[in-house]
Amino acid sequence: MARNLIEATQHTYHQFSTSVIVVEPSLLAWAVVLHLFDWRSQLAEPRVTICAGPEALSLFEQRVLNLDQETPVVLSGGPAWPDSVSEGELAARISAADQARAELQRNGYAQAQAIYARRERAWWAQRYAEAGRSQPPLMILGITSRYTTVLQYSMRDWLAAFERLGHRTYLYIEPDDQSHFCPIRLLEHIRRLQPDLIVIIDHLQNEYPDAFPENLPGICWIQDSLPHLFRAGAGRQVRPLEFVAGFGIMPALIDFEYPSDRFLHCEIPTSPRQLVDPNEQPADLEPYRCDVMYATHYAGPTEQLWQKFREPFDAAGRRLIDAAYEHLRALVRQPEFVGDYLFETIIERVEKDLRLQVTDQGARHHIADFLWRVADRHLREAAIAAVGEWAQTTGRRFNLYGHGWDQHPAFARFARGAVEHGVPLGRAYRAAKISLHTGCNPALHRRVLDGLAAGGFFLIRSMPSDTMNQFWPDLHRALEAKPNDGQSYLRPDDVDEPARSWFHHYLKLRGYDPQIGVPVSPRLRLYFTLHCERRWLNMAADIWPEYDRVVFRDERHLIDRLEYYLSHDEERRQLAQSMRRVVLDRFTYDSLAARLLEFVRDGLAGRNRPLLEALASPPAPAHA
């Protein structure tokens, strides 16, 4: 039982492996088991604790008090040996440990609250205004998880950028591969460091109500999806000194009613310093040399994703998810599908067919996000399959980086293992003649920004939303003429050519009926205003004049582009350099870190105007 459990819990989520406590006081039992079986490798794992002999129960009590571990679940090991500890005794010790932890957290929270009790908004406004001058630099506490490489590297780059601005930083992360986030540990760091700012990625402070003092400023950086961030209406319970930064401002303000003076809209940045080695030699690139590379993880067949996703839902929810999944499978097989799709329309159609309705907005966004992930996997694997077949036929070298590809029956031959983020990933981008970006993400994505910052060249799947900047002024004028009656639609017939044809094609790809158009909503008006009047929303074709030269429409077009650019080295090099300059000017952690701190400082001082109020006034003469 113990050996099977240890083996079954190895790497259950990325590199996470749950802790296992084996309790058996009988030394005779241990002698028999270890004589019959070789458990040396399992028992030697650092996550495994052995509680044996007369002190077994006291050892167990000490072990369950480990603050970095979750409350253990008692599993029977079969018939008991004489003098064994009963499951009831173990459960009693676990209950006592839970009570002790709860008391520790209450006391720790009360102490942290006392420290920050008098630090009201005016106190913080002065602290930020004088930080690094008449007062010490800010102390910034970053919180992340070791079980997601992307967020680890993002937090590393955020803290490094804050340090280059002269501030002090500290990182809280799980200490090992069997530990969990521990609010008690976090409170210990808060009391010791007394940070001036908390930085978290994809989580709001109110998700942990007893881990953060009320008067402690915090920034949530959005790097995943807003439905995840604001799930179960958490975004409505805004803490007094909390701010959010990142993409997705419209659903945050409209769907979740987040205060507009607390939300800084910006793109995910990149860190060229982490990707480029100034002392690099040509030999350093040799292991990564190839014609085409693609870096992305493989998480198993989409059928497994679907089965796992539907498990928590009731029978009605599963019916709806199953129908939506089948609808999506048919949709992604259509040649014109490019991933630039409004997946909520699938839910609406399935609801009508099944006469069901998802009234919980959090669940609705969750299902749409699931559909997005399935479609994203399909597009990625379609491109990989096309490039793989081409490489096999032509003898070109295709490097497929990421966890799990060696387990894919069709793509294992191209698998090169995971490549570490930082200089190794930068070398992979520089050594490849062409890198790929495909899936449901637009061109302005962290993967593309990193690759261009590292000096790579990209071919990118074309998306209508990346090119709408050229037609938006026409659409904006048509939208402004529509009444605010909640019944109007913006249709292709409302604009002249060439915007009419483009808009018709765009609506069809997004899942709308072009004859009906798109409903005129507050979200749509805000979207147009932000882009056309305030220039807040970046689009790939707007920032990169070279966009049309580096995109592919489908897999056949992708192969044509590969052949072309592999025979035009100088053109490829010039395009990569030109696109890289834009990234270095506008999308680095250093430039954004300064904006974030300025936004928080102005917010604490009451200088951030609510967005709707700002939109009522004439736009600023220049865009920063």
C-alpha positions as CSV (number, residue, x, y, z in Angstrom):
1,M,0.0,0.0,0.0
2,A,2.7,2.5,1.0
3,R,4.9,1.9,-2.0
4,N,2.0,2.1,-4.4
5,L,0.8,5.4,-2.8
6,I,4.3,6.9,-3.0
7,E,4.6,6.0,-6.7
8,A,1.1,7.1,-7.6
9,T,1.6,10.6,-6.0
10,Q,4.8,11.3,-7.9
11,H,4.6,14.5,-10.0
12,T,0.8,14.8,-9.8
13,Y,0.9,18.4,-11.0
14,H,4.1,19.5,-12.9
15,Q,6.9,18.8,-10.5
16,F,4.6,18.8,-7.4
17,S,4.6,15.5,-5.5
18,T,2.4,15.3,-2.4
19,S,3.9,14.4,1.0
20,V,3.4,10.9,2.3
21,I,3.6,10.0,6.0
22,V,4.0,6.3,6.8
23,V,3.0,5.4,10.4
24,E,3.9,1.9,11.6
25,P,5.2,1.6,15.2
26,S,6.0,-2.2,14.9
27,L,9.6,-2.6,14.1
28,L,8.8,-6.3,13.3
29,A,6.4,-5.2,10.6
30,W,9.2,-3.0,9.1
31,A,11.6,-5.9,9.2
32,V,9.3,-8.2,7.4
33,V,8.2,-5.7,4.7
34,L,11.8,-4.5,4.0
35,H,13.0,-8.1,3.8
36,L,10.3,-9.0,1.3
37,F,10.4,-5.8,-0.8
38,D,12.9,-3.2,-1.9
39,W,11.5,0.1,-0.9
40,R,14.7,2.0,-0.7
41,S,14.1,4.4,-3.5
42,Q,10.6,5.3,-2.4
43,L,11.5,5.7,1.3
44,A,14.5,7.8,0.4
45,E,12.4,10.5,-1.2
46,P,12.5,13.8,0.8
47,R,8.7,14.0,0.8
48,V,8.3,10.7,2.6
49,T,8.4,10.7,6.4
50,I,8.7,7.4,8.3
51,C,7.1,7.2,11.8
52,A,8.3,4.0,13.3
53,G,9.0,2.5,16.7
54,P,7.8,3.6,20.2
55,E,8.0,7.2,19.2
56,A,5.9,6.8,16.0
57,L,2.9,8.8,17.3
58,S,4.9,11.7,18.6
59,L,6.9,11.8,15.3
60,F,3.6,11.9,13.5
61,E,2.4,14.8,15.7
62,Q,5.5,16.8,14.9
63,R,5.1,16.0,11.2
64,V,1.5,17.2,10.8
65,L,2.4,20.5,12.4
66,N,4.7,21.3,9.4
67,L,3.2,24.6,8.3
68,D,4.2,24.1,4.6
69,Q,2.2,20.9,4.3
70,E,-1.5,20.4,3.8
71,T,-3.7,18.5,6.3
72,P,-3.0,14.8,5.6
73,V,-5.7,12.2,4.8
74,V,-5.6,9.0,6.7
75,L,-5.5,5.9,4.4
76,S,-5.6,2.3,5.8
77,G,-2.6,0.1,5.1
78,G,-4.5,-3.1,5.5
79,P,-4.7,-5.5,8.5
80,A,-3.1,-3.9,11.6
81,W,0.0,-5.4,13.3
82,P,-0.1,-5.7,17.1
83,D,0.3,-2.4,18.9
84,S,-0.3,-0.4,15.7
85,V,-1.8,3.1,15.9
86,S,-5.5,3.2,15.1
87,E,-6.9,5.5,12.4
88,G,-8.9,7.2,15.1
89,E,-5.8,8.2,17.0
90,L,-4.2,9.6,13.9
91,A,-7.4,11.6,13.1
92,A,-7.4,13.0,16.6
93,R,-3.8,14.2,16.2
94,I,-4.6,15.8,12.8
95,S,-7.6,17.6,14.3
96,A,-5.4,19.0,17.1
97,A,-2.8,20.1,14.6
98,D,-5.5,21.9,12.5
99,Q,-6.7,23.8,15.6
100,A,-3.1,24.8,16.4
101,R,-2.6,26.1,12.9
102,A,-5.8,28.1,13.0
103,E,-4.7,29.7,16.2
104,L,-1.3,30.5,14.7
105,Q,-3.0,32.2,11.7
106,R,-5.4,34.2,13.9
107,N,-2.6,35.5,16.1
108,G,-0.3,36.2,13.1
109,Y,-3.0,38.1,11.3
110,A,-3.8,40.1,14.4
111,Q,-0.2,41.1,14.8
112,A,0.1,42.1,11.1
113,Q,-3.1,44.1,11.4
114,A,-1.7,46.0,14.4
115,I,1.5,46.9,12.4
116,Y,-0.5,48.4,9.5
117,A,-3.5,49.8,11.5
118,R,-2.4,53.4,11.4
119,R,-1.1,53.4,7.8
120,E,-4.1,54.9,6.1
121,R,-4.2,56.1,2.5
122,A,-2.7,59.5,3.4
123,W,0.2,57.9,5.1
124,W,0.8,55.7,2.1
125,A,0.6,58.6,-0.3
126,Q,3.4,60.4,1.5
127,R,5.4,57.1,1.8
128,Y,5.3,56.6,-1.9
129,A,6.0,60.2,-2.8
130,E,9.1,60.3,-0.6
131,A,10.4,56.7,-1.2
132,G,14.0,56.7,-2.2
133,R,14.4,60.4,-1.3
134,S,13.6,61.5,2.2
135,Q,12.4,58.0,3.1
136,P,14.0,54.6,2.3
137,P,13.2,52.8,-0.9
138,L,10.1,50.7,-1.0
139,M,10.1,47.1,0.2
140,I,8.2,45.0,-2.3
141,L,7.1,41.5,-1.5
142,G,6.5,39.2,-4.5
143,I,4.4,36.1,-4.1
144,T,4.4,33.3,-6.7
145,S,4.3,29.5,-7.1
146,R,7.0,27.0,-7.9
147,Y,4.5,24.9,-9.8
148,T,4.2,27.2,-12.8
149,T,7.4,28.1,-14.6
150,V,5.8,31.0,-16.5
151,L,4.7,32.8,-13.3
152,Q,8.0,32.1,-11.6
153,Y,9.9,33.8,-14.4
154,S,7.5,36.7,-14.6
155,M,7.8,37.4,-10.8
156,R,11.6,37.1,-11.1
157,D,11.6,39.7,-13.8
158,W,9.2,42.0,-12.0
159,L,11.3,42.0,-8.8
160,A,14.5,42.5,-10.8
161,A,12.9,45.5,-12.6
162,F,11.8,47.0,-9.2
163,E,15.3,46.5,-7.9
164,R,16.8,48.4,-10.9
165,L,14.5,51.3,-9.9
166,G,16.3,51.3,-6.5
167,H,13.7,49.4,-4.4
168,R,14.2,46.4,-2.2
169,T,12.4,43.1,-2.9
170,Y,11.7,39.7,-1.4
171,L,10.2,36.6,-3.0
172,Y,7.8,34.2,-1.2
173,I,7.6,30.9,-2.9
174,E,7.0,27.3,-1.7
175,P,10.3,25.9,-0.2
176,D,10.2,22.6,-2.0
177,D,8.3,20.4,-4.4
178,Q,6.0,19.0,-1.8
179,S,4.9,22.2,-0.1
180,H,1.8,24.4,-0.5
181,F,1.2,28.1,-0.2
182,C,1.0,28.8,3.6
183,P,-0.8,32.0,4.9
184,I,1.0,31.6,8.2
185,R,4.4,31.7,6.6
186,L,3.3,34.7,4.5
187,L,2.2,36.5,7.6
188,E,5.6,35.8,9.2
189,H,7.3,37.5,6.2
190,I,4.9,40.4,6.4
191,R,5.6,41.0,10.1
192,R,9.3,40.7,9.6
193,L,9.7,42.7,6.3
194,Q,6.8,45.2,6.8
195,P,6.5,45.5,3.0
196,D,5.2,48.6,1.3
197,L,3.7,46.7,-1.6
198,I,2.5,43.2,-2.3
199,V,2.8,41.9,-5.9
200,I,0.8,38.8,-6.9
201,I,0.2,37.3,-10.4
202,D,-3.4,36.2,-11.2
203,H,-4.7,36.3,-7.7
204,L,-6.4,39.0,-5.7
205,Q,-5.6,39.7,-2.0
206,N,-9.3,39.0,-1.1
207,E,-8.8,35.4,-2.0
208,Y,-6.8,35.1,1.2
209,P,-8.8,37.3,3.6
210,D,-6.7,36.3,6.7
211,A,-3.3,36.6,5.1
212,F,-3.0,40.2,4.2
213,P,-3.5,43.3,6.5
214,E,-6.3,45.6,5.3
215,N,-4.1,48.6,4.9
216,L,-1.3,46.9,2.9
217,P,-1.2,48.1,-0.8
218,G,-1.1,45.4,-3.4
219,I,-0.9,44.9,-7.2
220,C,-2.4,41.9,-8.9
221,W,-0.8,41.4,-12.3
222,I,-3.1,39.7,-14.8
223,Q,-1.3,37.0,-16.8
224,D,-4.0,34.4,-17.2
225,S,-7.7,35.0,-17.7
226,L,-10.0,37.4,-16.0
227,P,-12.6,34.7,-15.3
228,H,-10.0,32.9,-13.2
229,L,-9.0,36.1,-11.5
230,F,-12.5,37.3,-10.6
231,R,-14.1,33.9,-10.1
232,A,-17.1,33.6,-7.9
233,G,-17.5,37.4,-7.8
234,A,-14.3,37.9,-5.8
235,G,-13.5,41.0,-8.0
236,R,-16.5,42.9,-6.5
237,Q,-15.0,42.8,-3.0
238,V,-12.3,45.3,-3.7
239,R,-9.9,45.9,-0.9
240,P,-9.2,49.5,0.1
241,L,-5.6,49.7,-1.3
242,E,-5.7,47.1,-4.0
243,F,-4.8,47.7,-7.7
244,V,-4.9,45.5,-10.8
245,A,-2.6,45.8,-13.9
246,G,-2.6,43.9,-17.2
247,F,-4.8,43.1,-20.1
248,G,-8.6,42.6,-20.1
249,I,-9.8,45.9,-18.9
250,M,-13.3,45.7,-20.5
251,P,-14.5,42.5,-18.8
252,A,-12.9,43.8,-15.5
253,L,-14.8,47.1,-15.6
254,I,-18.1,45.9,-17.2
255,D,-18.6,42.3,-16.3
256,F,-17.0,42.4,-12.8
257,E,-17.5,46.1,-12.0
258,Y,-13.9,46.6,-10.9
259,P,-13.1,50.3,-10.1
260,S,-11.6,51.9,-13.2
261,D,-9.2,54.1,-11.2
262,R,-7.6,50.9,-9.8
263,F,-7.0,49.1,-13.2
264,L,-3.9,49.9,-15.3
265,H,-4.3,48.5,-18.8
266,C,-1.0,47.2,-20.3
267,E,0.5,44.2,-22.1
268,I,2.5,41.4,-20.7
269,P,6.1,42.5,-20.8
270,T,9.4,40.8,-21.7
271,S,12.9,40.9,-20.1
272,P,15.7,41.0,-22.7
273,R,18.3,40.9,-19.9
274,Q,17.2,37.4,-19.0
275,L,17.3,36.2,-22.6
276,V,20.6,37.5,-23.9
277,D,24.1,36.5,-22.8
278,P,26.5,39.4,-23.7
279,N,29.4,36.9,-23.6
280,E,27.8,34.4,-25.9
281,Q,30.0,32.5,-28.4
282,P,28.8,30.9,-31.7
283,A,29.5,27.5,-30.2
284,D,26.9,28.2,-27.5
285,L,24.2,28.2,-30.2
286,E,25.1,24.9,-31.8
287,P,22.9,22.6,-29.7
288,Y,19.9,24.7,-30.7
289,R,20.5,25.1,-34.4
290,C,17.5,24.2,-36.6
291,D,15.4,25.5,-39.4
292,V,12.2,25.8,-37.4
293,M,11.5,25.8,-33.7
294,Y,8.3,25.8,-31.6
295,A,8.3,26.1,-27.8
296,T,5.1,24.9,-26.0
297,H,4.2,22.2,-23.6
298,Y,2.1,19.1,-24.3
299,A,-0.5,18.3,-21.7
300,G,-2.1,15.2,-23.1
301,P,-5.0,14.5,-25.5
302,T,-7.9,17.0,-25.5
303,E,-10.2,14.1,-24.6
304,Q,-8.4,13.9,-21.2
305,L,-8.8,17.7,-20.8
306,W,-12.5,17.4,-21.5
307,Q,-13.1,14.4,-19.2
308,K,-11.2,16.1,-16.3
309,F,-13.0,19.5,-16.8
310,R,-16.5,18.0,-16.7
311,E,-16.0,16.0,-13.5
312,P,-17.1,18.7,-11.0
313,F,-20.3,19.6,-12.8
314,D,-23.7,18.1,-12.2
315,A,-25.6,16.1,-14.8
316,A,-27.1,19.2,-16.5
317,G,-23.7,20.9,-16.6
318,R,-22.1,17.9,-18.1
319,R,-24.7,17.7,-20.8
320,L,-24.1,21.3,-21.8
321,I,-20.3,20.8,-21.7
322,D,-20.4,17.7,-23.8
323,A,-22.6,19.3,-26.4
324,A,-20.4,22.4,-26.5
325,Y,-17.3,20.2,-26.8
326,E,-18.8,18.3,-29.8
327,H,-19.9,21.6,-31.4
328,L,-16.3,22.9,-31.0
329,R,-14.8,19.8,-32.5
330,A,-16.8,20.3,-35.6
331,L,-16.0,24.0,-35.7
332,V,-12.2,23.6,-35.5
333,R,-12.2,21.2,-38.5
334,Q,-13.5,24.0,-40.7
335,P,-10.7,25.5,-42.9
336,E,-11.5,29.1,-42.0
337,F,-11.2,28.6,-38.3
338,V,-8.3,30.6,-36.9
339,G,-9.0,30.7,-33.2
340,D,-10.1,34.4,-33.2
341,Y,-13.5,33.2,-31.9
342,L,-16.0,34.3,-29.3
343,F,-16.5,31.0,-27.6
344,E,-19.5,32.3,-25.5
345,T,-21.5,32.0,-28.8
346,I,-21.1,28.2,-28.6
347,I,-22.6,28.2,-25.1
348,E,-25.5,30.3,-26.3
349,R,-26.3,27.9,-29.2
350,V,-26.0,24.8,-27.0
351,E,-28.3,26.4,-24.4
352,K,-31.0,26.9,-27.0
353,D,-30.6,23.4,-28.3
354,L,-30.7,21.7,-24.8
355,R,-33.1,24.3,-23.3
356,L,-30.6,24.8,-20.5
357,Q,-29.1,28.0,-19.2
358,V,-25.9,28.8,-17.3
359,T,-26.9,31.6,-15.0
360,D,-23.7,31.7,-13.0
361,Q,-21.4,34.1,-14.8
362,G,-18.3,32.6,-13.2
363,A,-19.2,29.1,-14.5
364,R,-20.1,30.6,-17.9
365,H,-16.6,32.2,-18.3
366,H,-15.1,29.0,-17.0
367,I,-16.7,26.9,-19.7
368,A,-15.8,29.5,-22.4
369,D,-12.2,29.3,-21.2
370,F,-12.2,25.5,-21.4
371,L,-13.4,25.8,-25.0
372,W,-10.7,28.3,-25.7
373,R,-8.1,25.9,-24.4
374,V,-9.3,23.0,-26.6
375,A,-9.3,25.2,-29.7
376,D,-5.9,26.5,-28.8
377,R,-4.5,22.9,-28.6
378,H,-6.1,22.0,-31.9
379,L,-4.4,24.9,-33.7
380,R,-1.1,24.3,-32.1
381,E,-1.1,20.6,-33.0
382,A,-2.3,21.3,-36.6
383,A,0.7,23.6,-37.2
384,I,3.1,21.1,-35.6
385,A,1.7,18.3,-37.7
386,A,2.1,20.3,-40.9
387,V,5.7,21.4,-40.1
388,G,6.6,17.9,-39.0
389,E,5.4,16.4,-42.2
390,W,7.3,19.1,-44.2
391,A,10.5,18.5,-42.2
392,Q,10.3,14.7,-42.8
393,T,9.8,15.2,-46.5
394,T,12.5,17.9,-47.0
395,G,15.1,16.8,-44.5
396,R,14.8,20.1,-42.6
397,R,15.4,20.2,-38.8
398,F,12.4,20.9,-36.6
399,N,12.9,21.4,-32.9
400,L,9.9,21.0,-30.7
401,Y,10.6,22.2,-27.1
402,G,8.4,21.6,-24.1
403,H,7.4,19.0,-21.5
404,G,5.5,15.9,-22.7
405,W,6.1,15.9,-26.5
406,D,8.2,12.8,-26.2
407,Q,5.0,11.1,-25.2
408,H,3.1,12.2,-28.3
409,P,3.0,9.3,-30.8
410,A,3.2,11.5,-33.9
411,F,5.5,14.3,-32.7
412,A,8.0,12.5,-30.4
413,R,10.6,12.4,-33.1
414,F,10.8,16.2,-33.0
415,A,10.8,16.5,-29.2
416,R,13.9,18.2,-27.8
417,G,12.8,18.4,-24.1
418,A,12.0,21.5,-22.1
419,V,14.2,24.5,-22.6
420,E,14.8,26.6,-19.5
421,H,13.5,30.2,-19.6
422,G,16.2,32.7,-19.8
423,V,19.5,32.5,-21.7
424,P,18.8,28.9,-22.9
425,L,15.4,29.9,-24.4
426,G,17.0,33.0,-25.8
427,R,19.6,30.9,-27.5
428,A,16.9,28.6,-28.9
429,Y,15.2,31.6,-30.5
430,R,18.4,33.0,-31.9
431,A,19.7,29.7,-33.2
432,A,16.5,28.8,-35.0
433,K,16.0,30.4,-38.4
434,I,12.3,30.6,-37.8
435,S,10.2,30.4,-34.7
436,L,6.4,29.7,-34.7
437,H,3.5,31.3,-32.9
438,T,0.1,29.7,-33.3
439,G,-3.0,28.9,-31.3
440,C,-5.8,31.2,-30.1
441,N,-3.5,33.9,-28.7
442,P,-2.9,37.1,-30.7
443,A,0.5,38.2,-31.9
444,L,1.0,40.5,-29.0
445,H,1.8,37.6,-26.7
446,R,4.6,36.9,-24.2
447,R,6.0,34.1,-26.3
448,V,6.4,36.4,-29.3
449,L,7.7,39.4,-27.3
450,D,10.3,37.1,-25.6
451,G,11.4,35.6,-28.9
452,L,11.7,39.0,-30.7
453,A,13.5,40.5,-27.7
454,A,16.0,37.6,-27.8
455,G,16.7,38.2,-31.5
456,G,14.5,35.6,-33.1
457,F,12.4,35.7,-36.2
458,F,8.7,34.7,-36.1
459,L,6.0,33.4,-38.3
460,I,2.6,34.1,-36.7
461,R,-0.9,32.8,-37.3
462,S,-3.0,35.6,-38.8
463,M,-5.9,36.8,-36.8
464,P,-8.5,39.5,-37.8
465,S,-8.3,41.1,-34.3
466,D,-4.6,41.8,-34.9
467,T,-5.5,43.9,-38.0
468,M,-8.7,45.7,-37.1
469,N,-6.9,48.9,-36.4
470,Q,-7.1,49.9,-40.1
471,F,-10.9,49.6,-40.1
472,W,-11.8,50.7,-36.6
473,P,-12.2,54.5,-37.3
474,D,-15.0,53.6,-39.8
475,L,-16.7,51.2,-37.4
476,H,-16.3,53.7,-34.5
477,R,-18.1,56.4,-36.5
478,A,-20.9,54.0,-37.3
479,L,-21.1,53.0,-33.7
480,E,-21.3,56.6,-32.4
481,A,-24.5,57.0,-34.6
482,K,-26.3,54.1,-32.9
483,P,-28.7,54.9,-30.1
484,N,-28.2,53.8,-26.5
485,D,-31.4,51.9,-26.4
486,G,-30.0,48.4,-25.7
487,Q,-31.6,47.1,-28.9
488,S,-29.2,48.3,-31.6
489,Y,-26.8,46.2,-33.7
490,L,-23.7,47.2,-35.5
491,R,-23.8,45.6,-39.0
492,P,-21.5,45.4,-42.0
493,D,-24.1,47.5,-44.0
494,D,-23.5,50.4,-41.6
495,V,-20.0,51.0,-43.1
496,D,-18.7,51.4,-46.6
497,E,-16.1,49.2,-48.4
498,P,-13.5,48.0,-47.7
499,A,-14.5,48.0,-44.0
500,R,-17.8,46.4,-44.9
501,S,-16.2,43.2,-46.3
502,W,-13.7,43.0,-43.6
503,F,-16.3,43.4,-40.9
504,H,-18.5,40.8,-42.5
505,H,-15.6,38.3,-42.5
506,Y,-14.6,39.3,-39.0
507,L,-18.1,38.7,-37.5
508,K,-18.3,35.3,-39.2
509,L,-15.0,34.2,-37.8
510,R,-16.0,35.4,-34.3
511,G,-19.2,33.3,-34.4
512,Y,-21.7,36.1,-35.1
513,D,-24.3,36.1,-37.9
514,P,-23.1,39.0,-40.2
515,Q,-26.8,39.6,-41.2
516,I,-27.7,40.4,-37.6
517,G,-24.4,42.0,-36.5
518,V,-23.0,42.6,-33.1
519,P,-25.1,44.0,-30.2
520,V,-24.3,47.6,-29.3
521,S,-23.3,47.3,-25.7
522,P,-21.4,49.3,-23.1
523,R,-18.5,46.9,-23.6
524,L,-18.3,47.5,-27.3
525,R,-18.5,51.3,-26.8
526,L,-15.8,51.2,-24.3
527,Y,-13.6,49.0,-26.5
528,F,-13.9,51.4,-29.4
529,T,-13.3,54.4,-27.2
530,L,-10.2,53.0,-25.6
531,H,-8.7,52.1,-29.0
532,C,-9.8,55.0,-31.2
533,E,-9.8,57.9,-28.8
534,R,-7.3,56.9,-26.1
535,R,-5.1,54.6,-28.1
536,W,-4.9,52.3,-25.0
537,L,-5.3,49.0,-26.8
538,N,-2.4,47.7,-28.8
539,M,-2.9,45.7,-32.0
540,A,-0.1,43.8,-33.8
541,A,-0.6,45.4,-37.2
542,D,-0.7,48.8,-35.5
543,I,2.7,48.5,-33.8
544,W,4.4,46.3,-36.4
545,P,4.2,47.6,-40.0
546,E,5.8,44.3,-40.9
547,Y,2.9,42.3,-39.6
548,D,1.5,41.2,-43.0
549,R,4.9,39.9,-44.1
550,V,5.2,37.5,-41.1
551,V,1.8,36.0,-40.8
552,F,0.3,32.8,-42.2
553,R,-3.4,32.1,-42.9
554,D,-3.4,28.3,-42.7
555,E,-1.0,25.3,-42.7
556,R,-0.5,25.4,-46.4
557,H,0.4,29.1,-46.3
558,L,2.7,28.4,-43.4
559,I,4.8,25.9,-45.4
560,D,5.0,28.4,-48.3
561,R,6.3,31.0,-45.9
562,L,8.8,28.6,-44.4
563,E,10.2,27.9,-47.8
564,Y,10.4,31.5,-48.7
565,Y,12.1,32.8,-45.6
566,L,14.6,29.9,-45.4
567,S,15.9,31.1,-48.8
568,H,15.9,34.8,-47.9
569,D,18.3,35.2,-45.0
570,E,18.9,38.9,-45.2
571,E,15.2,39.8,-45.4
572,R,14.5,37.6,-42.5
573,R,17.2,39.2,-40.4
574,Q,16.0,42.8,-41.2
575,L,12.5,41.9,-40.3
576,A,13.6,40.4,-37.0
577,Q,15.6,43.5,-36.1
578,S,12.9,46.0,-37.0
579,M,10.2,44.1,-34.9
580,R,12.7,43.7,-32.0
581,R,13.2,47.5,-31.8
582,V,9.5,48.0,-31.1
583,V,9.5,45.4,-28.4
584,L,12.5,47.0,-26.6
585,D,11.0,50.4,-26.8
586,R,7.5,49.5,-25.5
587,F,7.2,46.1,-23.9
588,T,9.9,45.6,-21.3
589,Y,9.6,45.0,-17.5
590,D,11.8,48.1,-16.8
591,S,9.5,50.5,-18.6
592,L,6.3,49.0,-17.1
593,A,7.6,48.7,-13.5
594,A,8.0,52.5,-13.4
595,R,4.5,52.9,-14.8
596,L,3.0,50.5,-12.2
597,L,4.6,52.3,-9.2
598,E,3.5,55.6,-10.6
599,F,-0.1,54.3,-11.0
600,V,-0.2,53.0,-7.4
601,R,1.4,56.2,-6.1
602,D,-1.2,58.4,-7.9
603,G,-4.0,56.1,-6.9
604,L,-3.0,56.4,-3.2
605,A,-2.9,60.1,-3.6
606,G,-6.3,60.2,-5.3
607,R,-5.0,61.4,-8.6
608,N,-6.2,58.5,-10.7
609,R,-9.5,59.6,-12.4
610,P,-12.2,57.0,-12.9
611,L,-12.2,55.9,-16.6
612,L,-15.7,57.0,-17.4
613,E,-15.0,60.4,-16.0
614,A,-11.8,60.6,-18.0
615,L,-13.6,59.6,-21.2
616,A,-16.1,62.5,-20.7
617,S,-13.2,65.0,-21.2
618,P,-11.3,65.6,-24.4
619,P,-8.5,63.2,-25.0
620,A,-4.9,64.1,-24.1
621,P,-3.0,65.6,-27.1
622,A,-0.3,62.9,-27.0
623,H,-0.2,59.2,-26.1
624,A,2.5,58.1,-23.7
